[in-house]
Amino acid sequence: MNNTPWTIEDAENTYHVKRWSDGYFHINENGHVSASPEKDPNGMVIDLQHVVEAIKQTGLELPAVVRFHDILRTQVEQLNETFAEVIDEVGYNNRYMGVFPIKVNQMREVVEEILEAGEPYDYGLEAGSKAELLAALAYNSNPNALTIMNGFKDEEYLRLSFLGRKLGRKMVVVVEQFSELELLVRLAKEYEVRPIIGLRVKMMIKSLGKWKASSGERAKFGLSISEILKAVDYLKAHDMLECIELLHFHIGSQIADINVFNEAILEFSTVYCRLAEIGVHIKYADVGGGLAVDYDGSKSTNDSSRNYNLKEYARSIVVGFQQVCERYNVPHPTIVSESGRAITAHHSCIVAQVVDEINPADQHVDVTPQDAEHFFIKHLRDYKQRLEEGADVQSIYHSISQEIENTRSAFKLGMLTLEEMAKADTLFWQILEKLQRAIGSNPDSPFELDEVPERLSSLYLINMSIFQSIIDAWAIEQILPVVPIDRLDEKPTKLATLADITCDSDGKIDKFIGDEEIVNQLPVHDIKAGEDYCVAIFLTGAYQDVMGDMHNLFGRLNEVHVYGLQESESGFYIEETVKGTSKKRVLQTLQYSSEVMIQLVKTQMDSAIRHGVVKRQETSGLIDYYEDCLKGYTYLEV
Ligand SMILES: *Cc1c(COP(=O)(O)O)cnc(C)c1O
């Protein structure tokens, strides 16, 4: 047994913070998680536990989303600076101009922060729908920055781009289907606007991972080589060839393997150069999204990871283009990318309280031996005794696992009473706990016995909805780092999986970052009566923030927008709080009217008075209570 005292470094290693946090999160000497939004431990530091205390002081309840705006700024700066650095290092003859794809996090405050941080770099926006375009038109006001329009388009979508053109903005309509081009040309003539046209290439390369359907023959988007040639001829015929200013590809999100990018850039830059050869001179080469986030911290080609860093990514694109352009003797294009996930994932986390513990081993029936006990109970008692006398743990584990299965079958066939079944269950869990102690932390124990701590582990019930707040953990088994935010100066004493408060057995988190692989349990501390125990789920700023659904009518979370402030004692201030959805508003979205509901309850109350079930003087209190509840938060009050 290792009896050296528990250190903060042990906590960092247990939760693998260094591996996944990309320098943004640490564990501080108080045993709290803290953020370094500038990636500089000597710079701005924000203690998450202190943020949670501040949240409570403002009267807001948990669960809550905590947004670190300074992280967004750092991410935008890093992306732009890294491209600039690589361009400078390799002598590439053009610049980088990124855009942020709004769909990854449409929150106005997020979009505003990104645009403000990106202003010096002419960082723009990408929209994929009319609603997103309306937001981009209003907020992306830098005339030098691009507004890139992807997704399926109708007349209204295209006319909105003309509006932008009239405002002097760089609106690029990316043609995904040939039919869109015909519509665009017709409308451009009708409204006398010179559009900026982008062509999306349907890539031959097959990407991997969860988004592989974004490329290859059956991809939903993009023009094949022959369609591109047809588009070129069509635009030539309409005297609009020079309107093609951008070439685009996007082969899916979270590209874990850099080699996929390397190959994609080779294919894409070749198309670019071949077009130049036939007189189509394109300004911008837009390499889409896909820049991955290392959620599980393994630096591998796992779906939740990436085997490269930002610098390598930028080099893959810049050097890739440089080499191919030089081979064809074509000028270097301006490089555009549409990274969303990598820009936003780190900036927000969810903090939720553990509200209860469910432990299968928590069975406390009296098991003192009695005369004429059922033989199943006798067998279990014998195994317990043999274990106490030092029998081989693995063989006892086999025997009791078999025995309890048989006992449960026998119960179903009517051979045991309720009391007998309860006794057998209690004995089984007692033996399993003894086995656990016997195994201890023996590194030589058989792998099979790893099941024992798993079977004994608790379920920690957390006050949130997986479906609202981290839908990808359910939908695509996205791994997200989870860490208790406090007591990290104490050794965790238990293992637990996490379950949410929806009535759905899928509403659980049982995939965590382990030392070498993904594990099913998270090390946790005992819950103490009268004390909050909170966990934070990190890297939720991309997609999770905005894609959730209302399963069980749990609405959006309370939210705080945090800024670092070195001169203040706490090191931060909360600039804005946004209240989560009330029950009334959640119900409204599904056509319930709170007025009608209150009226219906009143009608039933009248009838209850008539039948003498409630007293007249009680009714107004009860109805007020119902009304009050409608106004409140959808999550548990703890
Ligand atoms: C979704 C999407 C993006 C964003 O991709 P990330 O992997 O999140 O960076 C970029 N471009 C297009 C066309 C998209 O559909």
The ligand as a Tripos MOL2 file, in Angstrom:
@<TRIPOS>MOLECULE
LIG
   15    15     1     0     0
SMALL
NO_CHARGES

@<TRIPOS>ATOM
      1 C1        -19.6290   22.5830  -39.2790 C.3       1 LIG1
      2 C2        -18.8010   23.2520  -40.2830 C.ar      1 LIG1
      3 C3        -17.6130   23.8810  -39.9100 C.ar      1 LIG1
      4 C4        -17.0570   23.8190  -38.5180 C.3       1 LIG1
      5 O1        -16.2880   22.6900  -38.3420 O.3       1 LIG1
      6 P1        -15.4010   22.4600  -37.0100 P.3       1 LIG1
      7 O2        -14.9240   21.0760  -37.1820 O.co2     1 LIG1
      8 O3        -16.2940   22.6640  -35.8550 O.co2     1 LIG1
      9 O4        -14.3040   23.4490  -37.0200 O.co2     1 LIG1
     10 C5        -16.9130   24.5550  -40.8850 C.ar      1 LIG1
     11 N1        -17.3660   24.6070  -42.1550 N.ar      1 LIG1
     12 C6        -18.4970   24.0050  -42.5650 C.ar      1 LIG1
     13 C7        -18.9390   24.0960  -43.9660 C.3       1 LIG1
     14 C8        -19.2530   23.3020  -41.6340 C.ar      1 LIG1
     15 O5        -20.3660   22.6800  -42.0310 O.3       1 LIG1
@<TRIPOS>BOND
     1     1     2 1
     2     2     3 ar
     3     2    14 ar
     4     3     4 1
     5     3    10 ar
     6     4     5 1
     7     5     6 1
     8     6     7 2
     9     6     8 1
    10     6     9 1
    11    10    11 ar
    12    11    12 ar
    13    12    13 1
    14    12    14 ar
    15    14    15 1
@<TRIPOS>SUBSTRUCTURE
     1 LIG1         1 GROUP 0 **** ****
